[in-house]
Amino acid sequence: MQVKKIFLRTNRPAVLGFLFLSLLGTFFFCIQCGSCKIEFSMVVKTISSHVGFFPEISSIPRIMHTIVWNIRLPRTVLAILVGVCLSTSGAVFQGCFKNPLVEPYILGISSGAAFGAALGIVFPSFFMSVQLLAFIFGFMAVGITYSMARVRGKTPTVTLVLAGIITGSIFGSLVGIIKYTAQDTALREIVFWLMGGFYYAGWRDVTMLFPIAMIGFIIIWISGWKINILSMGDQEARSLGVSPEKNKFMLISLATMMTAAAVSCVGIIAWVGLMIPHSARMITEPDHRMVIPVSALLGAIYLIVCDTIARTLTNAEIPIGIITSLVGAPYLFYLVRSKGQRMFGG
């Protein structure tokens, strides 16, 4: 174990480089996969014709532009961005709350976003777009949670989690009312949205999510040392000159923004924010300066693989939330059985 720690401390660039190359290889492999198999060289030429100077766009078959550039590429890039958002947010929440079972949806983000999306689906002529409503209500849910949990200028972790459960339950009930009163077509759309998926992924979604994901990730990565201190406890943080209230608010707000933006684009995708940070800690030491980037890379790889399985396993596309749940639940069971005492304090 000591040898592993020494290796990781001295070879962090090598670990990150290996994971980045793995992501790059998985990225191109997944773009090739589908009902229409495409050669690697054609994938590279098609992408290069749009972003580079050669070959000429006119020299690439039009069908390749449609499949690679308009369908598979934005879908895969969006899966990477969503994976970065959810896994990074999960690492932040687990570090700030000092609880390995916390995930990005714990403060009611998913339920609030689901309610906003349901409103947009059922009443399209009265409200804004589904994505914007999901983002607004996801953020609103966290604001309500924080307001409920704040006591005498402080926000105790236990109270914040309980407030999140209450907020999630309220919005979940509201979603249930909308589903009960919705027409069959709208009901089916709500159900599919709740299961998560990249069915309608396009460059518009990538353009919206990219700056949020990258800015949030960079700030959180730079603040990794603060998460290390916060994970030691509030008293220890104050003794080291770090304000727990101020820094938790900043980090949780960034993580919430990333999660709400991801959910508004693709719906609710469970387990990613819970299991990926654990996988990162198994690869590297529990130092958030390393856990954050490793979680982001693993989350990106995991989601594009799950999305490829979801769209190629059967003729009809499977919602990706089903795939992540089928993998995530057994994985958590494995963690509890094999490493429960060390990781969960059991």
C-alpha positions as CSV (number, residue, x, y, z in Angstrom):
1,M,0.0,0.0,0.0
2,Q,2.9,2.3,0.9
3,V,4.5,1.6,-2.5
4,K,1.3,2.5,-4.3
5,K,1.1,5.8,-2.4
6,I,4.7,6.7,-3.3
7,F,4.1,5.7,-6.9
8,L,1.0,7.9,-7.2
9,R,2.6,10.9,-5.6
10,T,5.6,10.8,-8.0
11,N,3.7,9.7,-11.1
12,R,0.5,11.8,-11.0
13,P,1.0,13.1,-14.6
14,A,1.5,9.5,-15.8
15,V,-1.8,8.4,-14.2
16,L,-3.7,11.4,-15.6
17,G,-2.0,10.9,-19.0
18,F,-3.0,7.3,-19.1
19,L,-6.6,8.0,-18.2
20,F,-6.7,10.8,-20.8
21,L,-5.4,8.5,-23.5
22,S,-7.9,5.9,-22.4
23,L,-10.7,8.5,-22.8
24,L,-9.4,9.5,-26.2
25,G,-9.3,5.9,-27.4
26,T,-12.8,5.1,-26.0
27,F,-14.1,8.3,-27.6
28,F,-13.1,7.3,-31.2
29,F,-14.1,3.7,-30.6
30,C,-17.6,4.6,-29.5
31,I,-18.1,7.0,-32.4
32,Q,-17.3,4.0,-34.7
33,C,-19.9,1.8,-33.1
34,G,-23.5,1.6,-34.1
35,S,-25.9,0.1,-36.6
36,C,-23.6,1.6,-39.3
37,K,-20.0,0.6,-38.7
38,I,-17.5,3.3,-39.6
39,E,-13.8,2.9,-40.1
40,F,-11.5,4.8,-37.8
41,S,-9.8,6.7,-40.7
42,M,-13.2,7.9,-41.9
43,V,-14.1,9.2,-38.4
44,V,-10.8,11.1,-38.3
45,K,-11.2,12.5,-41.8
46,T,-14.8,13.6,-41.2
47,I,-14.0,15.4,-37.9
48,S,-10.8,16.9,-39.4
49,S,-12.8,18.3,-42.4
50,H,-14.9,20.3,-40.1
51,V,-12.3,21.5,-37.6
52,G,-9.2,21.5,-39.7
53,F,-8.0,22.5,-43.1
54,F,-8.0,19.0,-44.8
55,P,-9.5,17.1,-46.4
56,E,-12.1,19.2,-48.2
57,I,-15.6,18.8,-46.8
58,S,-16.9,18.1,-50.3
59,S,-14.6,15.0,-50.5
60,I,-16.4,13.3,-47.5
61,P,-19.6,11.4,-48.3
62,R,-22.6,13.3,-47.1
63,I,-23.9,10.3,-45.1
64,M,-20.6,10.5,-43.0
65,H,-21.3,14.1,-42.2
66,T,-24.7,13.2,-41.0
67,I,-23.8,10.2,-38.9
68,V,-20.4,11.3,-37.5
69,W,-20.6,15.0,-37.3
70,N,-24.4,15.7,-36.7
71,I,-25.4,12.6,-34.7
72,R,-22.6,10.6,-33.0
73,L,-20.0,13.3,-32.3
74,P,-22.2,15.7,-30.4
75,R,-23.8,12.8,-28.5
76,T,-20.4,11.5,-27.4
77,V,-19.1,14.9,-26.5
78,L,-22.2,15.6,-24.5
79,A,-21.8,12.3,-22.7
80,I,-18.2,13.3,-21.8
81,L,-19.4,16.7,-20.4
82,V,-22.2,15.1,-18.4
83,G,-19.8,12.5,-17.0
84,V,-17.4,15.3,-15.9
85,C,-20.3,17.3,-14.3
86,L,-21.8,14.4,-12.3
87,S,-18.6,12.7,-11.2
88,T,-16.9,16.0,-10.2
89,S,-20.0,17.1,-8.3
90,G,-20.1,13.7,-6.5
91,A,-16.5,14.1,-5.4
92,V,-17.3,17.6,-4.1
93,F,-20.4,16.6,-2.2
94,Q,-18.7,13.6,-0.6
95,G,-15.7,15.7,0.4
96,C,-17.7,18.6,1.8
97,F,-20.3,16.4,3.7
98,K,-17.6,13.9,4.8
99,N,-20.0,11.2,3.8
100,P,-19.1,8.6,1.1
101,L,-22.8,7.9,0.4
102,V,-23.7,11.4,-0.7
103,E,-24.4,12.1,-4.4
104,P,-25.2,15.2,-6.4
105,Y,-28.9,14.7,-6.2
106,I,-29.0,14.8,-2.3
107,L,-30.1,18.4,-2.1
108,G,-33.2,17.9,-4.3
109,I,-31.6,18.9,-7.6
110,S,-33.1,16.0,-9.5
111,S,-36.6,16.3,-8.2
112,G,-36.6,20.1,-8.8
113,A,-35.3,19.6,-12.3
114,A,-37.8,16.9,-12.9
115,F,-40.7,19.2,-11.9
116,G,-39.5,21.9,-14.2
117,A,-39.1,19.5,-17.1
118,A,-42.6,18.1,-16.5
119,L,-44.1,21.6,-16.5
120,G,-42.4,22.3,-19.8
121,I,-43.5,19.0,-21.3
122,V,-47.2,19.2,-20.2
123,F,-47.6,23.0,-20.8
124,P,-45.3,23.9,-23.7
125,S,-47.3,26.9,-24.8
126,F,-47.4,28.5,-21.3
127,F,-43.8,28.0,-20.1
128,M,-40.2,28.2,-21.4
129,S,-38.2,25.4,-22.9
130,V,-37.9,22.1,-21.0
131,Q,-34.1,22.5,-20.5
132,L,-34.4,26.0,-19.1
133,L,-37.2,25.1,-16.7
134,A,-35.3,22.0,-15.5
135,F,-32.2,24.2,-14.8
136,I,-34.2,26.9,-13.0
137,F,-36.2,24.5,-10.8
138,G,-33.1,22.4,-10.1
139,F,-31.3,25.5,-8.7
140,M,-34.5,26.7,-7.0
141,A,-34.7,23.3,-5.2
142,V,-31.2,23.8,-3.8
143,G,-32.0,27.3,-2.8
144,I,-35.0,26.1,-0.8
145,T,-33.0,23.4,0.8
146,Y,-30.3,25.9,1.9
147,S,-33.0,28.3,3.3
148,M,-34.6,25.5,5.3
149,A,-31.3,24.2,6.7
150,R,-29.8,27.6,7.7
151,V,-29.9,28.0,11.5
152,R,-28.4,31.1,13.2
153,G,-26.2,31.9,10.3
154,K,-24.8,28.3,10.0
155,T,-25.7,25.4,7.8
156,P,-25.1,22.1,9.7
157,T,-24.5,19.2,7.3
158,V,-27.1,16.9,8.9
159,T,-29.7,19.6,8.7
160,L,-28.8,20.3,5.1
161,V,-29.2,16.7,4.0
162,L,-32.5,16.3,5.8
163,A,-33.7,19.5,4.2
164,G,-32.7,18.1,0.8
165,I,-34.7,15.0,1.5
166,I,-37.7,17.1,2.4
167,T,-37.4,19.3,-0.7
168,G,-36.9,16.3,-3.0
169,S,-40.0,14.6,-1.5
170,I,-42.1,17.8,-2.1
171,F,-41.0,18.2,-5.7
172,G,-41.3,14.4,-6.3
173,S,-44.9,14.7,-5.2
174,L,-45.5,17.6,-7.5
175,V,-44.1,15.5,-10.4
176,G,-46.4,12.7,-9.4
177,I,-49.4,15.0,-9.7
178,I,-48.4,16.2,-13.1
179,K,-47.8,12.6,-14.3
180,Y,-51.3,11.7,-13.0
181,T,-53.0,14.5,-14.9
182,A,-50.9,14.4,-18.1
183,Q,-52.0,13.0,-21.4
184,D,-50.5,9.8,-22.6
185,T,-48.0,11.4,-25.0
186,A,-46.8,13.9,-22.4
187,L,-46.7,11.1,-19.8
188,R,-44.4,9.0,-22.0
189,E,-42.1,11.9,-22.6
190,I,-41.9,12.7,-18.9
191,V,-41.1,9.0,-18.1
192,F,-38.4,8.9,-20.7
193,W,-36.9,12.2,-19.5
194,L,-36.8,10.8,-15.9
195,M,-34.9,7.7,-17.1
196,G,-32.2,9.9,-18.7
197,G,-30.8,9.6,-22.2
198,F,-29.0,11.3,-25.0
199,Y,-31.7,10.8,-27.6
200,Y,-31.9,14.4,-28.8
201,A,-28.2,15.4,-28.2
202,G,-27.0,18.1,-30.5
203,W,-24.4,20.8,-30.8
204,R,-26.8,23.2,-29.1
205,D,-26.6,21.1,-25.9
206,V,-22.8,20.8,-26.1
207,T,-22.5,24.6,-26.6
208,M,-24.6,25.3,-23.5
209,L,-23.0,22.7,-21.2
210,F,-19.4,23.0,-22.2
211,P,-18.5,26.4,-20.5
212,I,-20.4,25.4,-17.4
213,A,-18.7,22.0,-17.1
214,M,-15.2,23.4,-17.9
215,I,-15.3,26.5,-15.7
216,G,-16.9,24.5,-12.8
217,F,-14.4,21.7,-13.1
218,I,-11.3,24.0,-13.3
219,I,-12.4,26.0,-10.2
220,I,-13.2,22.9,-8.2
221,W,-9.9,21.2,-9.2
222,I,-7.9,24.3,-8.2
223,S,-9.9,24.2,-4.9
224,G,-9.0,20.6,-4.3
225,W,-6.8,21.4,-1.3
226,K,-9.8,23.3,0.3
227,I,-11.9,20.1,0.0
228,N,-9.1,18.2,1.7
229,I,-9.3,20.6,4.6
230,L,-13.1,20.7,4.7
231,S,-13.3,16.9,4.8
232,M,-11.3,17.0,8.1
233,G,-14.2,18.9,9.8
234,D,-15.3,22.4,10.4
235,Q,-13.2,23.0,13.5
236,E,-10.0,21.8,11.9
237,A,-10.8,24.0,8.8
238,R,-11.2,27.1,11.0
239,S,-8.0,26.3,12.9
240,L,-6.2,26.2,9.5
241,G,-7.7,29.6,8.4
242,V,-10.3,28.2,6.0
243,S,-13.9,29.3,6.4
244,P,-16.0,26.2,6.1
245,E,-19.3,28.1,5.6
246,K,-17.9,30.3,2.8
247,N,-16.0,27.6,1.0
248,K,-18.8,25.0,1.3
249,F,-21.3,27.4,-0.2
250,M,-18.9,28.2,-3.1
251,L,-18.1,24.6,-3.9
252,I,-21.6,23.2,-3.4
253,S,-23.0,26.1,-5.6
254,L,-20.6,25.2,-8.4
255,A,-21.4,21.5,-8.1
256,T,-25.1,22.3,-8.1
257,M,-24.8,24.4,-11.2
258,M,-22.9,21.6,-13.0
259,T,-25.4,19.0,-11.9
260,A,-28.5,21.1,-12.8
261,A,-27.0,22.0,-16.2
262,A,-26.3,18.3,-16.9
263,V,-29.7,17.1,-15.8
264,S,-31.5,19.8,-17.8
265,C,-29.8,18.5,-21.0
266,V,-30.2,14.7,-20.6
267,G,-32.5,14.0,-17.7
268,I,-31.7,12.1,-14.5
269,I,-28.8,9.7,-14.7
270,A,-28.3,7.9,-11.4
271,W,-25.2,6.4,-9.7
272,V,-22.5,8.3,-11.6
273,G,-21.9,10.8,-8.9
274,L,-22.0,8.2,-6.2
275,M,-19.8,5.4,-7.6
276,I,-17.2,7.2,-9.8
277,P,-15.6,9.2,-6.9
278,H,-15.2,5.8,-5.1
279,S,-13.5,4.3,-8.2
280,A,-11.2,7.4,-8.3
281,R,-10.2,6.9,-4.6
282,M,-9.5,3.2,-5.3
283,I,-7.1,4.2,-8.1
284,T,-5.4,7.1,-6.3
285,E,-4.9,8.4,-2.8
286,P,-7.8,10.3,-1.0
287,D,-6.3,13.6,-2.1
288,H,-9.0,15.7,-3.8
289,R,-6.3,17.5,-5.9
290,M,-6.0,14.0,-7.6
291,V,-9.5,12.6,-6.9
292,I,-11.2,15.5,-8.8
293,P,-9.4,15.0,-12.2
294,V,-9.4,11.2,-12.0
295,S,-13.2,11.3,-11.2
296,A,-13.8,13.6,-14.2
297,L,-11.9,11.3,-16.6
298,L,-13.4,8.1,-15.2
299,G,-16.9,9.6,-15.3
300,A,-16.4,10.7,-19.0
301,I,-15.2,7.2,-20.0
302,Y,-18.0,5.5,-18.0
303,L,-20.8,7.5,-19.5
304,I,-19.7,7.3,-23.2
305,V,-19.4,3.5,-22.7
306,C,-22.8,3.3,-21.1
307,D,-24.3,5.4,-23.9
308,T,-22.8,3.2,-26.6
309,I,-24.2,0.1,-24.9
310,A,-27.6,1.9,-24.6
311,R,-27.8,2.7,-28.3
312,T,-26.2,-0.5,-29.7
313,L,-27.4,-3.4,-27.4
314,T,-30.8,-3.6,-29.0
315,N,-32.6,-2.2,-32.0
316,A,-34.6,0.1,-29.8
317,E,-32.5,2.5,-27.7
318,I,-32.4,1.8,-23.9
319,P,-32.5,4.8,-21.5
320,I,-29.0,5.3,-20.2
321,G,-30.3,5.6,-16.6
322,I,-31.3,1.9,-16.7
323,I,-27.7,1.0,-17.8
324,T,-26.0,3.1,-15.1
325,S,-28.4,1.7,-12.4
326,L,-27.8,-1.9,-13.4
327,V,-24.0,-1.3,-13.1
328,G,-24.1,1.0,-10.1
329,A,-26.2,-1.0,-7.6
330,P,-24.0,-4.2,-7.8
331,Y,-20.9,-2.0,-7.7
332,L,-22.1,-0.3,-4.4
333,F,-22.9,-3.8,-3.0
334,Y,-19.3,-4.9,-3.8
335,L,-17.9,-1.8,-2.1
336,V,-19.9,-2.4,1.0
337,R,-19.0,-6.1,1.2
338,S,-15.3,-5.8,0.4
339,K,-14.3,-2.4,1.7
340,G,-17.2,-1.4,3.9
341,Q,-15.3,-1.0,7.1
342,R,-12.5,1.1,5.6
343,M,-14.6,3.2,3.3
344,F,-17.9,3.6,5.1
345,G,-16.8,3.2,8.7
346,G,-18.9,0.0,9.2
